[in-house]
């Protein structure tokens, strides 16, 4: 099984990039869920500062 890395990476300015679609709907759905969680987390932490 190949190792997978998340495409939703945090940039140096603190933004989270949206993952690229690579053809697997199930994988993309999981990556979008992770992306949404990271984006929500970054918004919540930036509001508390």
C-alpha positions as CSV (number, residue, x, y, z in Angstrom):
1,X,0.0,0.0,0.0
2,X,1.4,3.4,-0.9
3,X,1.9,6.0,1.7
4,X,-0.4,9.0,1.4
5,X,0.3,12.6,2.3
6,X,-2.3,15.2,2.8
7,X,-2.5,17.9,0.1
8,X,-4.1,20.3,2.5
9,X,-1.0,21.9,3.8
10,X,-0.6,25.0,5.9
11,X,1.2,27.8,4.2
12,X,3.7,30.1,5.8
13,X,1.0,32.9,6.2
14,X,-1.2,30.5,8.1
15,X,-3.8,29.7,5.4
16,X,-4.8,26.2,4.5
17,X,-4.7,25.2,0.8
18,X,-7.5,23.2,-0.7
19,X,-6.5,19.7,-1.7
20,X,-6.3,18.9,-5.5
21,X,-8.7,16.3,-6.9
22,X,-6.8,13.2,-8.0
23,X,-9.6,11.0,-9.3
24,X,-10.7,9.1,-6.2
25,X,-14.0,10.3,-4.9
26,X,-13.6,8.6,-1.5
27,X,-10.1,9.9,-1.0
28,X,-11.1,13.4,-2.0
29,X,-14.0,13.3,0.4
30,X,-11.7,12.4,3.2
31,X,-9.2,15.1,2.2
32,X,-12.0,17.7,2.0
33,X,-13.2,16.7,5.5
34,X,-9.6,17.1,6.8
35,X,-9.3,20.4,5.0
36,X,-12.6,21.7,6.5
37,X,-11.5,20.7,10.0
38,X,-8.1,22.4,9.6
39,X,-9.8,25.6,8.1
40,X,-12.3,25.7,11.0
41,X,-9.6,25.1,13.5
42,X,-7.5,27.9,12.1
43,X,-10.4,30.3,12.1
44,X,-11.3,29.5,15.7
45,X,-7.7,30.0,16.9
46,X,-7.3,33.2,15.0
47,X,-10.5,34.7,16.5
48,X,-9.4,33.9,20.0
49,X,-6.1,35.9,19.6
